[in-house]
Amino acid sequence: MSVHILPVKVYVRVFVALMVGLAITVWVATQDLGTWNTIVAMTIAVAKAMVVALFFMHLRYSSRLTMIWAGAGVFFLLILFALTMGDFDTRWFQVKGW
């Protein structure tokens, strides 16, 4: 297994990117986007999570198999979210009497 040693410049760029993402997140949180608030916030969060996974977890320099396993983890997380939201929706409609 080869170890990738990244130069400090890469980590500084990642830090700056995450700080810009933080600033955008704070700015979006103060805006009234209606139903788009959650979608925009989750999009920014996913982008920041990808930066962290690619550089701090070194997925960018890992083998295809490692990327497949990371993708499988995200896939199953999405399945769990979908099932949870489906259960939440059915209970919410029962409480509201719809």
LINRA-V421883 format. One record per residue. N is the residue number from 0. PHI is phi in whole degrees, -180 to 180 (* if undefined). NEAR is the number of other ideal C-beta (glycine too) atoms within 10 Angstrom. Layout:
n & phi & near
N & PHI & NEAR
N & PHI & NEAR
This chain:
n & phi & near
0 & * & 4
1 & -89 & 6
2 & -104 & 6
3 & -98 & 9
4 & -101 & 4
5 & -90 & 13
6 & -69 & 8
7 & -61 & 7
8 & -57 & 8
9 & -65 & 12
10 & -66 & 12
11 & -67 & 10
12 & -65 & 13
13 & -64 & 16
14 & -61 & 12
15 & -63 & 10
16 & -62 & 15
17 & -69 & 16
18 & -70 & 10
19 & -64 & 11
20 & -61 & 16
21 & -64 & 12
22 & -63 & 10
23 & -66 & 15
24 & -61 & 14
25 & -65 & 9
26 & -64 & 10
27 & -65 & 15
28 & -65 & 12
29 & -89 & 6
30 & -94 & 10
31 & -100 & 6
32 & -103 & 12
33 & 70 & 6
34 & -75 & 6
35 & -83 & 12
36 & -54 & 13
37 & -66 & 9
38 & -64 & 10
39 & -66 & 15
40 & -63 & 15
41 & -70 & 10
42 & -64 & 12
43 & -65 & 17
44 & -64 & 12
45 & -66 & 11
46 & -63 & 13
47 & -67 & 17
48 & -65 & 12
49 & -66 & 13
50 & -62 & 17
51 & -63 & 13
52 & -65 & 15
53 & -69 & 16
54 & -102 & 19
55 & -77 & 12
56 & -94 & 11
57 & 58 & 13
58 & -68 & 17
59 & -63 & 14
60 & -108 & 12
61 & -94 & 16
62 & -75 & 11
63 & -62 & 7
64 & -63 & 8
65 & -65 & 13
66 & -65 & 14
67 & -63 & 10
68 & -66 & 12
69 & -65 & 15
70 & -64 & 11
71 & -64 & 10
72 & -63 & 10
73 & -66 & 13
74 & -60 & 10
75 & -70 & 10
76 & -64 & 10
77 & -64 & 10
78 & -62 & 10
79 & -63 & 10
80 & -62 & 10
81 & -63 & 10
82 & -66 & 10
83 & -65 & 10
84 & -67 & 11
85 & -63 & 10
86 & -66 & 10
87 & -62 & 10
88 & -62 & 10
89 & -66 & 9
90 & -71 & 10
91 & -63 & 11
92 & -68 & 10
93 & -68 & 9
94 & -67 & 7
95 & -77 & 7
96 & 79 & 5
97 & -90 & 6
